[in-house]
């Protein structure tokens, strides 16, 4: 639209006024007329060029790049006249005037083309990891003095309009961007006093971008102080007013004030409209979905509702690749990821949720990221924080005694924390390099038509109502995850080392206890053998037959074995040690018991009373004879 207007302005009378100098013409008059023609055309050229950028023509028009190339071709001097140097100084001066002007126009158009290339690269070369955008600055030192105002217009287009559009597409809460926007706003305030609507629009755009960054800092409880011309000021979003972007500003405040958990009356009204459109499946917008997701993530937390919302969004805004431009396609992919990520965030905040369920969801998100090429860091930050919390609970000092029981779970969590931490770092770098915005509106919701002085002006804002991400704060969160991982891994290694030492001590203790038991058992067996032998010697002195001796031996042996078994049971740790007696020992004990019972009950010992009496009598006689002999010897001595 605006590029076509430039092409139309270039035709007549401008191009016809650039005819070479003829002999019949006055040189000075021709130079003055050409200068006035160029200055007049420049005003129209830069007005249309600025409005083209402000209105988002570079995004909305499918044939924009072709139109831009065609416009560039118009300002090729060789296309119209011979550029060779002649002896006629007047001709050379005139030619230099036109060529210089064309170079300025071409330089501005090339800057516009370069900006368009950078923006579209975000949608086409998504996987690029290293990004470097630069354009060589053109020196205007040798330009004719009469074209000074044209040089200023070219400079302002590049350093103000294009710069603001770049910040709009890649906005983030960073001090360097905030500084540039503050300086631009003060520069534009001085120029906005002029009756030029371009400056007013650019000032409003700059102020709104400042307001968004200021609001994000305010959420993080950060203040931003700056000084210009030795006057210190504090950036406050409440003191930043705008006209052309007022609608964006109001909606942004409504949607993000609810982040504090408080729903205003205006937000409730907006939410009711969104829910009505949602239920009727009519007039649904990305703004509606942004509002509804806020409700079920912050106000009325519901994981099931967020699942329903993601399905509804996918079905309602489904499209064929050839039916949609790159900007809207990318908006669909980013917003779909946003809804999935918020649903996952709700899941990670549920206490005692099975990790297997989280693992299933993060795998779905990973598949979605690979499909859409939207490598958002947020879900991996949430699952790393969840795993850190779980490991911290398992490794707390009060649960050291249960480390052995939870060992497999701890190793399992560390495995995934290590894996997700690597993905988190990679995705964070991807987002930070691009100043990635988590939510993206389509072209229709990034454009507003504003009326000013009975003129309608179309304004385009790529970032629309979405607040920028404070990547410095997020970087601290990522660093915290890394430090927590190192800390927990160290604690785990220490506890594992302590557990190994405890097991070694227990093994040594058990070895010593077993040795002591063996000593007791050996001594008891030795004592039993000694008693058995000494007792059997006494038995042999009292028995007449081998059968009687065997009977007494069996009885005593049985008693000794019972003694040994009791000692063995006492030296065992368990009260049920009797169950651990080998079956072969039970057979031996049973056999011994049966033999003893047989010897006592079935077999009766034989006692010869006559022989015993005879022996007793013989012993008495021997005693008496000995006594008589002693008496005789005693009497002989006297």
LODREN-944446 format. One line per 10 residues: number of its first residue (from 1); for each residue x, y, z of C-alpha. Coordinates in steps of 0.25 Angstrom, whole numbers, plus 5000, padded with zeros to 4 digits. Layout:
BEGIN
NUM	X/Y/Z  ...;
This chain:
BEGIN
1	5000/5000/5000  5010/5010/5004  5021/5005/4995  5011/5006/4984  5009/5020/4988  5024/5023/4987  5024/5017/4973  5013/5025/4969  5019/5038/4974  5032/5035/4966;
11	5025/5034/4953  5020/5048/4948  5023/5059/4951  5036/5055/4959  5043/5045/4949  5040/5055/4937  5046/5066/4945  5059/5058/4945  5062/5060/4931  5077/5063/4927;
21	5080/5078/4926  5078/5083/4912  5086/5094/4905  5074/5104/4905  5072/5103/4920  5079/5112/4931  5088/5103/4939  5085/5110/4953  5070/5109/4950  5070/5095/4947;
31	5078/5091/4959  5069/5099/4968  5057/5093/4962  5062/5079/4963  5066/5082/4978  5052/5086/4981  5046/5074/4974  5055/5065/4982  5052/5071/4995  5037/5071/4992;
41	5038/5056/4988  5046/5053/5000  5035/5058/5009  5025/5049/5002  5035/5037/5001  5039/5037/5016  5025/5039/5021  5020/5027/5013  5033/5019/5017  5030/5022/5032;
51	5016/5018/5031  5019/5005/5024  5027/5001/5035  5017/5007/5046  5005/5000/5040  5013/4986/5038  5012/4986/5023  5025/4977/5023  5017/4966/5031  5003/4968/5025;
61	5006/4969/5010  5009/4955/5004  5016/4963/4992  5024/4973/5001  5038/4968/4997  5035/4968/4982  5029/4982/4984  5041/4986/4992  5051/4981/4981  5043/4988/4970;
71	5044/5001/4978  5059/5000/4980  5060/4998/4964  5054/5012/4963  5065/5019/4970  5076/5013/4961  5082/5026/4954  5087/5018/4942  5073/5014/4940  5070/5029/4935;
81	5083/5036/4930  5098/5034/4928  5106/5036/4940  5119/5038/4933  5127/5050/4937  5127/5062/4927  5135/5074/4925  5122/5082/4928  5123/5085/4943  5108/5089/4943;
91	5104/5076/4937  5113/5068/4947  5107/5077/4959  5093/5073/4955  5096/5059/4953  5103/5058/4966  5090/5064/4973  5081/5054/4967  5091/5042/4969  5093/5046/4984;
101	5078/5047/4986  5076/5033/4980  5087/5027/4989  5080/5033/5001  5066/5027/4997  5073/5013/4993  5080/5013/5007  5067/5015/5014  5060/5004/5006  5072/4994/5008;
111	5071/4997/5023  5056/4993/5022  5059/4981/5014  5070/4977/5024  5060/4979/5036  5050/4970/5028  5060/4959/5026  5064/4959/5041  5049/4958/5045  5045/4947/5035;
121	5057/4939/5039  5051/4937/5053  5040/4929/5046  5048/4922/5035  5062/4919/5041  5057/4915/5055  5069/4905/5058  5080/4916/5056  5088/4916/5069  5097/4928/5066;
131	5090/4941/5061  5098/4953/5057  5091/4965/5050  5098/4977/5045  5098/4987/5033  5109/4996/5029  5106/5010/5032  5107/5019/5020  5115/5032/5021  5108/5045/5016;
141	5120/5054/5017  5121/5058/5003  5106/5060/5000  5101/5073/4995  5097/5083/5006  5084/5085/5000  5080/5070/5003  5083/5071/5018  5069/5070/5022  5068/5057/5014;
151	5080/5051/5021  5073/5055/5034  5060/5047/5030  5068/5035/5026  5076/5035/5039  5063/5036/5047  5056/5025/5039  5068/5016/5042  5071/5020/5057  5057/5022/5062;
161	5046/5015/5054  5054/5003/5050  5060/5002/5064  5047/5003/5071  5041/4992/5061  5053/4983/5065  5051/4985/5080  5036/4982/5078  5039/4969/5071  5050/4965/5081;
171	5045/4972/5093  5051/4967/5107  5053/4973/5121  5067/4976/5119  5075/4989/5124  5081/4992/5111  5068/4991/5103  5061/5000/5114  5073/5010/5113  5071/5011/5098;
181	5056/5013/5099  5058/5024/5110  5067/5031/5101  5058/5030/5089  5046/5035/5097  5053/5048/5101  5058/5050/5087  5044/5048/5082  5038/5057/5092  5046/5068/5087;
191	5041/5065/5072  5027/5062/5075  5024/5077/5077  5025/5078/5062  5012/5076/5054  5017/5062/5049  5008/5050/5053  5020/5041/5050  5027/5046/5062  5014/5045/5071;
201	5012/5031/5067  5027/5027/5069  5027/5034/5083  5014/5026/5087  5020/5013/5082  5033/5016/5090  5025/5020/5103  5017/5007/5102  5029/4998/5100  5035/5005/5112;
211	5022/5003/5120  5023/4988/5118  5037/4987/5122  5034/4996/5134  5022/4987/5138  5030/4974/5137  5041/4981/5146  5030/4985/5156  5025/4971/5157  5039/4966/5161;
221	5039/4978/5171  5051/4985/5164  5052/5000/5161  5059/5007/5150  5066/5020/5152  5073/5028/5141  5078/5042/5139  5078/5051/5127  5084/5065/5127  5088/5063/5141;
231	5073/5061/5145  5070/5048/5152  5057/5041/5149  5050/5028/5153  5043/5020/5142  5029/5018/5146  5019/5011/5137  5007/5019/5143  5013/5032/5138  5014/5027/5123;
241	5003/5032/5115  5000/5029/5100  4989/5031/5090  4991/5022/5078  4994/5010/5086  4984/5012/5098  4976/5000/5095  4988/4991/5096  4992/4997/5109  4978/4995/5115;
251	4977/4981/5111  4991/4978/5116  4988/4984/5130  4975/4976/5131  4982/4962/5127  4995/4964/5136  4989/4970/5148  4983/4957/5151  4996/4951/5153  4996/4955/5167;
261	4984/4946/5169  4974/4958/5170  4963/4959/5159  4958/4974/5156  4944/4977/5152  4949/4981/5138  4956/4967/5137  4944/4960/5141  4936/4967/5130  4947/4963/5120;
271	4947/4949/5125  4932/4948/5124  4933/4952/5110  4944/4942/5107  4936/4931/5113  4924/4934/5106  4931/4934/5093  4938/4921/5097  4925/4914/5101  4918/4918/5088;
281	4930/4915/5080  4928/4929/5073  4937/4941/5071  4949/4934/5078  4962/4941/5079  4976/4939/5084  4973/4950/5094  4961/4942/5099  4970/4929/5101  4980/4937/5108;
291	4970/4942/5118  4964/4929/5120  4977/4922/5122  4980/4932/5133  4967/4929/5140  4970/4914/5141  4984/4915/5144  4984/4926/5155  4969/4929/5160  4962/4915/5159;
301	4973/4905/5157  4969/4894/5148  4978/4884/5140  4966/4878/5134  4961/4891/5129  4974/4894/5123  4974/4881/5115  4960/4885/5110  4966/4899/5106  4978/4893/5098;
311	4969/4884/5090  4959/4895/5087  4970/4904/5083  4976/4894/5074  4963/4890/5067  4958/4905/5066  4970/4911/5060  4975/4898/5051  4979/4902/5038  4986/4898/5025;
321	5000/4902/5023  4997/4909/5010  4985/4917/5016  4993/4925/5026  5005/4934/5026  5018/4931/5033  5015/4941/5045  5001/4936/5048  5006/4921/5047  5017/4925/5057;
331	5007/4931/5066  4999/4918/5066  5011/4910/5069  5016/4919/5080  5002/4920/5087  4999/4905/5086  5012/4903/5094  5008/4914/5104  4995/4907/5107  5002/4893/5109;
341	5013/4899/5117  5003/4906/5127  4996/4893/5128  5009/4886/5132  5012/4897/5142  4999/4894/5149  5003/4879/5149  5016/4881/5155  5010/4889/5167  5001/4877/5171;
351	5006/4871/5183  5010/4856/5183  5007/4855/5168  5013/4842/5162  5026/4846/5155  5022/4836/5143  5011/4845/5140  5020/4857/5139  5029/4849/5131  5018/4846/5121;
361	5014/4860/5120  5028/4866/5118  5030/4855/5107  5018/4861/5100  5023/4875/5102  5037/4871/5096  5029/4865/5084  5021/4878/5082  5034/4886/5083  5041/4877/5072;
371	5029/4879/5063  5027/4894/5065  5041/4897/5067  5038/4906/5079  5048/4902/5089  5043/4909/5101  5051/4907/5114  5039/4908/5124  5034/4894/5125  5048/4889/5127;
381	5050/4899/5138  5038/4895/5145  5041/4880/5145  5055/4883/5149  5050/4891/5161  5040/4879/5164  5051/4869/5164  5060/4878/5172  5049/4879/5183  5047/4864/5183;
391	5062/4861/5184  5063/4871/5195  5052/4864/5203  5059/4850/5201  5073/4855/5205  5069/4864/5217  5077/4861/5229  5065/4855/5237  5064/4844/5226  5078/4839/5225;
401	5074/4826/5232  5065/4823/5220  5075/4826/5209  5077/4812/5206  5062/4810/5205  5061/4822/5195  5074/4819/5188  5068/4815/5175  5058/4826/5175  5069/4836/5177;
411	5077/4831/5166  5065/4831/5157  5062/4845/5160  5077/4849/5158  5077/4843/5144  5065/4851/5140  5069/4864/5147  5083/4863/5139  5076/4861/5126  5066/4872/5128;
421	5076/4882/5133  5084/4880/5120  5071/4883/5112  5068/4895/5121  5081/4901/5118  5080/4899/5103  5066/4904/5102  5069/4916/5111  5080/4920/5102  5071/4918/5090;
431	5060/4927/5096  5070/4938/5101  5077/4939/5088  5064/4942/5081  5058/4950/5093  5047/4940/5091  5032/4944/5095  5024/4933/5102  5011/4937/5095  5008/4943/5081;
441	4996/4949/5075  4993/4948/5060  4994/4960/5051  4979/4964/5052  4981/4965/5068  4994/4973/5066  4988/4983/5058  4979/4995/5062  4973/5006/5054  4973/5020/5061;
451	4967/5033/5057  4975/5046/5059  4971/5059/5053  4960/5053/5044  4971/5044/5039  4971/5029/5041  4984/5023/5044  4987/5008/5045  4997/5004/5055  5004/4990/5057;
461	5010/4985/5070  5017/4971/5068  5018/4969/5083  5003/4973/5085  4998/4972/5099  5009/4962/5104  5019/4966/5114  5034/4963/5112  5042/4953/5119  5052/4957/5130;
471	5063/4948/5125  5073/4953/5136  5063/4948/5146  5061/4935/5139  5076/4933/5137  5077/4934/5153  5066/4923/5153  5074/4914/5144  5087/4917/5152  5079/4913/5164;
481	5075/4900/5158  5089/4897/5154  5095/4900/5168  5084/4892/5175  5087/4880/5166  5102/4881/5170  5098/4883/5185  5089/4871/5185  5099/4862/5177  5109/4865/5187;
491	5100/4862/5199  5096/4849/5192  5111/4845/5190  5114/4848/5204  5102/4840/5209  5105/4829/5200  5120/4829/5205  5114/4829/5219  5105/4817/5216  5117/4809/5210;
501	5125/4812/5223  5113/4808/5231  5112/4795/5223  5127/4792/5225  5126/4794/5240  5113/4785/5241  5121/4775/5233  5133/4775/5242  5123/4775/5254  5116/4763/5249;
511	5129/4756/5246  5134/4759/5260  5121/4754/5266  5121/4741/5258  5136/4739/5262  5131/4740/5277  5120/4731/5275  5129/4721/5268  5138/4722/5281  5127/4720/5290;
521	5121/4708/5282  5135/4702/5281  5137/4703/5296  5124/4697/5299  5126/4685/5290  5140/4684/5297  5134/4684/5311  5123/4674/5306  5134/4665/5301  5142/4666/5314;
531	5130/4664/5323  5125/4652/5314  5139/4645/5315  5141/4647/5330  5127/4643/5333  5128/4630/5324  5141/4626/5332  5132/4627/5345  5121/4619/5338  5131/4608/5334;
541	5135/4606/5348  5121/4604/5353  5115/4595/5342  5118/4580/5340  5114/4578/5325  5116/4586/5312  5101/4588/5310  5100/4596/5323  5111/4604/5320  5105/4608/5306;
551	5092/4611/5312  5098/4621/5321  5107/4627/5310  5095/4629/5301  5087/4636/5312  5099/4645/5315  5102/4648/5301  5088/4652/5299  5089/4662/5310  5102/4667/5305;
561	5096/4669/5291  5084/4677/5297  5094/4685/5305  5101/4689/5292  5088/4692/5285  5084/4701/5296  5098/4708/5295  5096/4709/5279  5082/4715/5281  5087/4725/5291;
571	5098/4730/5282  5088/4733/5271  5082/4747/5269  5067/4742/5265  5058/4736/5276  5054/4726/5264  5068/4721/5263  5063/4707/5265  5056/4708/5251  5070/4710/5245;
581	5076/4696/5250  5080/4688/5238  5071/4676/5235  5083/4667/5236  5085/4671/5250  5070/4668/5253  5072/4654/5248  5084/4652/5257  5077/4657/5269  5064/4649/5266;
591	5073/4636/5264  5080/4639/5277  5067/4641/5285  5061/4628/5279  5073/4620/5283  5073/4626/5297  5058/4623/5299  5060/4609/5294  5072/4607/5304  5063/4612/5316;
601	5050/4607/5313  5051/4594/5304  5064/4589/5309  5064/4586/5324  5078/4585/5331  5082/4572/5337  5087/4572/5352  5094/4560/5358  5091/4561/5373  5098/4548/5378;
611	5111/4553/5371  5110/4566/5377  5108/4561/5391  5119/4551/5389  5128/4562/5385  5124/4571/5397  5127/4559/5406  5141/4557/5400  5144/4571/5402  5140/4571/5416;
621	5148/4558/5419  5160/4565/5413  5158/4577/5421  5158/4569/5434  5170/4561/5430  5178/4574/5428  5173/4579/5442  5178/4566/5449  5192/4567/5442  5193/4581/5447;
631	5190/4577/5461  5200/4566/5461  5211/4575/5456  5208/4585/5467  5209/4575/5478  5222/4569/5473  5228/4583/5474  5224/4585/5488;
